[in-house]
């Protein structure tokens, strides 16, 4: 996994946690920290956009073949 994919995965997890907080407690952490409590804050909108783009990038990880299986050779049978 590349550095960009790791960063996108981290942002996607942060977005998921934020949505969990919104669903459970009606508390938007991103807006509270970056937008003064409103979703219309300019910096909060940048964060939301980055999280959305990160979700699209990490979507490719869902369909990426597992490298551990790709490098694996035929199992050896010692008789």
N, CA, C and O atoms as CSV, one atom per row, in Angstrom:
chain,resi,resn,atom,element,x,y,z
A,1,UNK,N,N,0.856,-1.166,0.000
A,1,UNK,CA,C,0.000,0.000,0.000
A,1,UNK,C,C,0.904,1.232,0.000
A,1,UNK,O,O,1.842,1.328,0.791
A,2,UNK,N,N,0.614,2.152,-0.881
A,2,UNK,CA,C,1.436,3.355,-1.001
A,2,UNK,C,C,1.102,4.350,0.118
A,2,UNK,O,O,0.110,4.203,0.832
A,3,UNK,N,N,1.944,5.341,0.240
A,3,UNK,CA,C,1.733,6.371,1.256
A,3,UNK,C,C,0.449,7.151,1.035
A,3,UNK,O,O,-0.241,7.508,1.989
A,4,UNK,N,N,0.130,7.416,-0.229
A,4,UNK,CA,C,-1.104,8.143,-0.537
A,4,UNK,C,C,-2.312,7.301,-0.151
A,4,UNK,O,O,-3.285,7.822,0.394
A,5,UNK,N,N,-2.256,6.000,-0.432
A,5,UNK,CA,C,-3.367,5.134,-0.069
A,5,UNK,C,C,-3.527,5.049,1.445
A,5,UNK,O,O,-4.651,5.012,1.944
A,6,UNK,N,N,-2.424,5.019,2.175
A,6,UNK,CA,C,-2.502,4.995,3.639
A,6,UNK,C,C,-3.110,6.285,4.183
A,6,UNK,O,O,-3.939,6.249,5.092
A,7,UNK,N,N,-2.700,7.420,3.629
A,7,UNK,CA,C,-3.247,8.705,4.069
A,7,UNK,C,C,-4.745,8.779,3.754
A,7,UNK,O,O,-5.531,9.260,4.569
A,8,UNK,N,N,-5.128,8.306,2.584
A,8,UNK,CA,C,-6.545,8.300,2.206
A,8,UNK,C,C,-7.344,7.363,3.107
A,8,UNK,O,O,-8.473,7.670,3.490
A,9,UNK,N,N,-6.754,6.227,3.440
A,9,UNK,CA,C,-7.441,5.301,4.339
A,9,UNK,C,C,-7.633,5.935,5.712
A,9,UNK,O,O,-8.691,5.776,6.322
A,10,UNK,N,N,-6.632,6.647,6.203
A,10,UNK,CA,C,-6.747,7.327,7.495
A,10,UNK,C,C,-7.857,8.384,7.451
A,10,UNK,O,O,-8.651,8.489,8.385
A,11,UNK,N,N,-7.911,9.166,6.367
A,11,UNK,CA,C,-8.964,10.177,6.245
A,11,UNK,C,C,-10.347,9.531,6.135
A,11,UNK,O,O,-11.327,10.064,6.656
A,12,UNK,N,N,-10.423,8.398,5.466
A,12,UNK,CA,C,-11.695,7.688,5.348
A,12,UNK,C,C,-12.160,7.187,6.711
A,12,UNK,O,O,-13.348,7.252,7.026
A,13,UNK,N,N,-11.231,6.691,7.515
A,13,UNK,CA,C,-11.582,6.238,8.867
A,13,UNK,C,C,-12.040,7.414,9.716
A,13,UNK,O,O,-13.007,7.296,10.469
A,14,UNK,N,N,-11.355,8.549,9.600
A,14,UNK,CA,C,-11.763,9.746,10.335
A,14,UNK,C,C,-13.179,10.157,9.920
A,14,UNK,O,O,-13.996,10.522,10.766
A,15,UNK,N,N,-13.464,10.096,8.619
A,15,UNK,CA,C,-14.806,10.417,8.129
A,15,UNK,C,C,-15.853,9.461,8.667
A,15,UNK,O,O,-16.959,9.870,9.020
A,16,UNK,N,N,-15.498,8.177,8.729
A,16,UNK,CA,C,-16.440,7.184,9.255
A,16,UNK,C,C,-16.721,7.424,10.736
A,16,UNK,O,O,-17.863,7.311,11.183
A,17,UNK,N,N,-15.689,7.751,11.483
A,17,UNK,CA,C,-15.877,8.057,12.910
A,17,UNK,C,C,-16.751,9.300,13.069
A,17,UNK,O,O,-17.620,9.348,13.940
A,18,UNK,N,N,-16.518,10.296,12.231
A,18,UNK,CA,C,-17.320,11.516,12.288
A,18,UNK,C,C,-18.787,11.206,12.002
A,18,UNK,O,O,-19.672,11.721,12.686
A,19,UNK,N,N,-19.053,10.367,10.994
A,19,UNK,CA,C,-20.439,10.002,10.698
A,19,UNK,C,C,-21.055,9.194,11.827
A,19,UNK,O,O,-22.249,9.318,12.099
A,20,UNK,N,N,-20.256,8.372,12.485
A,20,UNK,CA,C,-20.759,7.646,13.649
A,20,UNK,C,C,-21.162,8.589,14.764
A,20,UNK,O,O,-22.194,8.401,15.407
A,21,UNK,N,N,-20.345,9.605,14.990
A,21,UNK,CA,C,-20.679,10.604,16.009
A,21,UNK,C,C,-21.936,11.379,15.641
A,21,UNK,O,O,-22.760,11.691,16.501
A,22,UNK,N,N,-22.076,11.686,14.355
A,22,UNK,CA,C,-23.274,12.398,13.907
A,22,UNK,C,C,-24.513,11.521,14.125
A,22,UNK,O,O,-25.538,11.988,14.622
A,23,UNK,N,N,-24.399,10.250,13.747
A,23,UNK,CA,C,-25.551,9.351,13.876
A,23,UNK,C,C,-25.937,9.062,15.304
A,23,UNK,O,O,-27.123,9.006,15.632
A,24,UNK,N,N,-24.945,8.877,16.164
A,24,UNK,CA,C,-25.243,8.504,17.546
A,24,UNK,C,C,-25.551,9.698,18.444
A,24,UNK,O,O,-26.449,9.636,19.283
A,25,UNK,N,N,-24.805,10.780,18.266
A,25,UNK,CA,C,-24.896,11.894,19.216
A,25,UNK,C,C,-25.266,13.234,18.580
A,25,UNK,O,O,-25.334,14.250,19.272
A,26,UNK,N,N,-25.504,13.243,17.269
A,26,UNK,CA,C,-25.762,14.479,16.528
A,26,UNK,C,C,-24.669,15.510,16.775
A,26,UNK,O,O,-24.939,16.699,16.945
A,27,UNK,N,N,-23.423,15.025,16.791
A,27,UNK,CA,C,-22.268,15.887,17.011
A,27,UNK,C,C,-21.316,15.746,15.832
A,27,UNK,O,O,-20.800,14.658,15.578
A,28,UNK,N,N,-21.082,16.827,15.117
A,28,UNK,CA,C,-20.191,16.841,13.966
A,28,UNK,C,C,-18.817,17.329,14.417
A,28,UNK,O,O,-18.596,18.531,14.567
A,29,UNK,N,N,-17.907,16.402,14.630
A,29,UNK,CA,C,-16.577,16.724,15.147
A,29,UNK,C,C,-15.792,17.610,14.190
A,29,UNK,O,O,-15.129,18.551,14.626
A,30,UNK,N,N,-15.857,17.324,12.888
A,30,UNK,CA,C,-15.120,18.126,11.905
A,30,UNK,C,C,-15.608,19.564,11.918
A,30,UNK,O,O,-14.804,20.496,11.920
A,31,UNK,N,N,-16.905,19.746,11.926
A,31,UNK,CA,C,-17.459,21.106,11.955
A,31,UNK,C,C,-17.113,21.809,13.261
A,31,UNK,O,O,-16.844,23.010,13.269
A,32,UNK,N,N,-17.118,21.069,14.362
A,32,UNK,CA,C,-16.806,21.679,15.655
A,32,UNK,C,C,-15.351,22.118,15.718
A,32,UNK,O,O,-15.042,23.170,16.278
A,33,UNK,N,N,-14.457,21.315,15.146
A,33,UNK,CA,C,-13.034,21.635,15.221
A,33,UNK,C,C,-12.624,22.661,14.171
A,33,UNK,O,O,-11.862,23.580,14.473
A,34,UNK,N,N,-13.118,22.518,12.944
A,34,UNK,CA,C,-12.627,23.344,11.847
A,34,UNK,C,C,-13.599,24.396,11.343
A,34,UNK,O,O,-13.191,25.321,10.641
A,35,UNK,N,N,-14.879,24.276,11.686
A,35,UNK,CA,C,-15.827,25.205,11.090
A,35,UNK,C,C,-16.646,25.992,12.072
A,35,UNK,O,O,-17.641,26.606,11.687
A,36,UNK,N,N,-16.265,25.997,13.324
A,36,UNK,CA,C,-17.006,26.773,14.295
A,36,UNK,C,C,-18.383,26.224,14.584
A,36,UNK,O,O,-19.273,26.975,14.984
A,37,UNK,N,N,-18.584,24.925,14.392
A,37,UNK,CA,C,-19.864,24.321,14.701
A,37,UNK,C,C,-20.847,24.299,13.556
A,37,UNK,O,O,-21.958,23.792,13.710
A,38,UNK,N,N,-20.469,24.832,12.419
A,38,UNK,CA,C,-21.357,24.831,11.261
A,38,UNK,C,C,-20.705,24.067,10.125
A,38,UNK,O,O,-19.494,24.153,9.920
A,39,UNK,N,N,-21.513,23.319,9.388
A,39,UNK,CA,C,-20.977,22.565,8.261
A,39,UNK,C,C,-20.628,23.465,7.092
A,39,UNK,O,O,-20.011,23.004,6.132
A,40,UNK,N,N,-20.997,24.713,7.142
A,40,UNK,CA,C,-20.730,25.620,6.030
A,40,UNK,C,C,-19.382,26.326,6.161
A,40,UNK,O,O,-19.032,27.124,5.291
A,41,UNK,N,N,-18.617,26.059,7.218
A,41,UNK,CA,C,-17.302,26.671,7.369
A,41,UNK,C,C,-16.397,26.279,6.220
A,41,UNK,O,O,-16.415,25.131,5.775
A,42,UNK,N,N,-15.597,27.232,5.731
A,42,UNK,CA,C,-14.766,26.993,4.544
A,42,UNK,C,C,-13.759,25.870,4.776
A,42,UNK,O,O,-13.606,24.996,3.923
A,43,UNK,N,N,-13.082,25.882,5.898
A,43,UNK,CA,C,-12.070,24.852,6.148
A,43,UNK,C,C,-12.722,23.496,6.383
A,43,UNK,O,O,-12.178,22.468,5.980
A,44,UNK,N,N,-13.874,23.488,7.027
A,44,UNK,CA,C,-14.605,22.233,7.223
A,44,UNK,C,C,-15.014,21.652,5.877
A,44,UNK,O,O,-14.971,20.436,5.691
A,45,UNK,N,N,-15.410,22.502,4.937
A,45,UNK,CA,C,-15.767,22.012,3.599
A,45,UNK,C,C,-14.571,21.404,2.897
A,45,UNK,O,O,-14.722,20.426,2.165
A,46,UNK,N,N,-13.392,21.955,3.099
A,46,UNK,CA,C,-12.178,21.368,2.527
A,46,UNK,C,C,-11.938,19.986,3.115
A,46,UNK,O,O,-11.597,19.052,2.389
A,47,UNK,N,N,-12.112,19.849,4.417
A,47,UNK,CA,C,-11.934,18.549,5.075
A,47,UNK,C,C,-12.947,17.549,4.538
A,47,UNK,O,O,-12.587,16.413,4.230
A,48,UNK,N,N,-14.214,17.955,4.421
A,48,UNK,CA,C,-15.242,17.061,3.880
A,48,UNK,C,C,-14.882,16.619,2.456
A,48,UNK,O,O,-15.064,15.453,2.103
A,49,UNK,N,N,-14.379,17.541,1.649
A,49,UNK,CA,C,-13.983,17.218,0.275
A,49,UNK,C,C,-12.829,16.232,0.258
A,49,UNK,O,O,-12.842,15.280,-0.523
A,50,UNK,N,N,-11.829,16.443,1.109
A,50,UNK,CA,C,-10.695,15.518,1.183
A,50,UNK,C,C,-11.133,14.131,1.635
A,50,UNK,O,O,-10.633,13.126,1.129
A,51,UNK,N,N,-12.056,14.070,2.576
A,51,UNK,CA,C,-12.564,12.774,3.040
A,51,UNK,C,C,-13.317,12.079,1.903
A,51,UNK,O,O,-13.181,10.868,1.729
A,52,UNK,N,N,-14.096,12.817,1.138
A,52,UNK,CA,C,-14.815,12.239,0.012
A,52,UNK,C,C,-13.892,11.707,-1.070
A,52,UNK,O,O,-14.106,10.611,-1.590
A,53,UNK,N,N,-12.875,12.470,-1.408
A,53,UNK,CA,C,-11.885,12.027,-2.397
A,53,UNK,C,C,-11.141,10.807,-1.866
A,53,UNK,O,O,-10.866,9.866,-2.611
A,54,UNK,N,N,-10.821,10.827,-0.589
A,54,UNK,CA,C,-10.129,9.691,0.025
A,54,UNK,C,C,-10.972,8.431,-0.052
A,54,UNK,O,O,-10.442,7.342,-0.273
A,55,UNK,N,N,-12.268,8.568,0.126
A,55,UNK,CA,C,-13.157,7.427,-0.001
A,55,UNK,C,C,-13.118,6.835,-1.400
A,55,UNK,O,O,-13.149,5.616,-1.564
A,56,UNK,N,N,-13.050,7.700,-2.410
A,56,UNK,CA,C,-12.955,7.208,-3.786
A,56,UNK,C,C,-11.623,6.509,-4.043
A,56,UNK,O,O,-11.575,5.493,-4.737
A,57,UNK,N,N,-10.543,7.051,-3.484
A,57,UNK,CA,C,-9.232,6.428,-3.669
A,57,UNK,C,C,-9.180,5.075,-2.970
A,57,UNK,O,O,-8.669,4.107,-3.534
A,58,UNK,N,N,-9.699,4.997,-1.758
A,58,UNK,CA,C,-9.649,3.734,-1.022
A,58,UNK,C,C,-10.623,2.709,-1.583
A,58,UNK,O,O,-10.506,1.520,-1.288
A,59,UNK,N,N,-11.581,3.154,-2.385
A,59,UNK,CA,C,-12.468,2.217,-3.058
A,59,UNK,C,C,-11.669,1.269,-3.954
A,59,UNK,O,O,-12.039,0.107,-4.123
A,60,UNK,N,N,-10.583,1.766,-4.520
A,60,UNK,CA,C,-9.742,0.917,-5.364
A,60,UNK,C,C,-9.091,-0.199,-4.558
A,60,UNK,O,O,-8.790,-1.257,-5.110
A,61,UNK,N,N,-8.868,0.015,-3.259
A,61,UNK,CA,C,-8.280,-1.029,-2.417
A,61,UNK,C,C,-9.220,-2.215,-2.256
A,61,UNK,O,O,-8.775,-3.337,-2.019
A,62,UNK,N,N,-10.502,-1.970,-2.385
A,62,UNK,CA,C,-11.485,-3.036,-2.254
A,62,UNK,C,C,-11.340,-4.069,-3.367
A,62,UNK,O,O,-11.577,-5.258,-3.158
A,63,UNK,N,N,-10.952,-3.604,-4.544
A,63,UNK,CA,C,-10.864,-4.490,-5.700
A,63,UNK,C,C,-9.428,-4.889,-6.036
A,63,UNK,O,O,-9.193,-5.584,-7.026
A,64,UNK,N,N,-8.474,-4.458,-5.227
A,64,UNK,CA,C,-7.075,-4.789,-5.462
A,64,UNK,C,C,-6.811,-6.210,-4.972
A,64,UNK,O,O,-7.202,-6.557,-3.858
A,65,UNK,N,N,-6.152,-7.040,-5.790
A,65,UNK,CA,C,-5.854,-8.394,-5.323
A,65,UNK,C,C,-4.874,-8.365,-4.168
A,65,UNK,O,O,-3.992,-7.509,-4.104
A,66,UNK,N,N,-5.037,-9.301,-3.267
A,66,UNK,CA,C,-4.175,-9.371,-2.096
A,66,UNK,C,C,-2.770,-9.793,-2.522
A,66,UNK,O,O,-2.596,-10.859,-3.114
A,67,UNK,N,N,-1.774,-8.967,-2.227
A,67,UNK,CA,C,-0.408,-9.253,-2.647
A,67,UNK,C,C,0.153,-10.495,-1.983
A,67,UNK,O,O,1.016,-11.165,-2.550
A,68,UNK,N,N,-0.320,-10.808,-0.801
A,68,UNK,CA,C,0.179,-11.999,-0.107
A,68,UNK,C,C,-0.191,-13.258,-0.880
A,68,UNK,O,O,0.587,-14.211,-0.927
A,69,UNK,N,N,-1.371,-13.265,-1.483
A,69,UNK,CA,C,-1.790,-14.424,-2.251
A,69,UNK,C,C,-1.160,-14.429,-3.642
A,69,UNK,O,O,-0.906,-15.496,-4.201
A,70,UNK,N,N,-0.907,-13.257,-4.199
A,70,UNK,CA,C,-0.339,-13.178,-5.545
A,70,UNK,C,C,1.101,-13.690,-5.568
A,70,UNK,O,O,1.527,-14.281,-6.560
A,71,UNK,N,N,1.850,-13.473,-4.495
A,71,UNK,CA,C,3.246,-13.894,-4.442
A,71,UNK,C,C,3.415,-15.335,-3.980
A,71,UNK,O,O,4.514,-15.888,-4.028
A,72,UNK,N,N,2.339,-15.927,-3.540
A,72,UNK,CA,C,2.415,-17.273,-2.986
A,72,UNK,C,C,2.576,-18.295,-4.110
A,72,UNK,O,O,1.883,-18.228,-5.125
A,73,UNK,N,N,3.485,-19.229,-3.923
A,73,UNK,CA,C,3.675,-20.289,-4.907
A,73,UNK,C,C,2.855,-21.505,-4.514
A,73,UNK,O,O,2.196,-21.510,-3.475
A,74,UNK,N,N,2.898,-22.520,-5.335
A,74,UNK,CA,C,2.175,-23.747,-5.039
A,74,UNK,C,C,2.663,-24.318,-3.709
A,74,UNK,O,O,3.864,-24.323,-3.440
A,75,UNK,N,N,1.752,-24.791,-2.888
A,75,UNK,CA,C,2.184,-25.363,-1.609
A,75,UNK,C,C,3.018,-26.621,-1.846
A,75,UNK,O,O,2.729,-27.434,-2.724
A,76,UNK,N,N,4.046,-26.744,-1.040
A,76,UNK,CA,C,4.957,-27.872,-1.157
A,76,UNK,C,C,4.428,-29.038,-0.342
A,76,UNK,O,O,4.012,-28.867,0.804
A,77,UNK,N,N,4.445,-30.201,-0.925
A,77,UNK,CA,C,4.036,-31.390,-0.195
A,77,UNK,C,C,5.261,-32.261,0.004
A,77,UNK,O,O,5.770,-32.859,-0.945
A,78,UNK,N,N,5.727,-32.329,1.225
A,78,UNK,CA,C,6.889,-33.176,1.554
A,78,UNK,C,C,6.378,-34.521,1.993
A,78,UNK,O,O,5.683,-34.643,3.002
A,79,UNK,N,N,6.734,-35.540,1.219
A,79,UNK,CA,C,6.292,-36.886,1.563
A,79,UNK,C,C,7.417,-37.703,2.111
A,79,UNK,O,O,7.223,-38.869,2.455
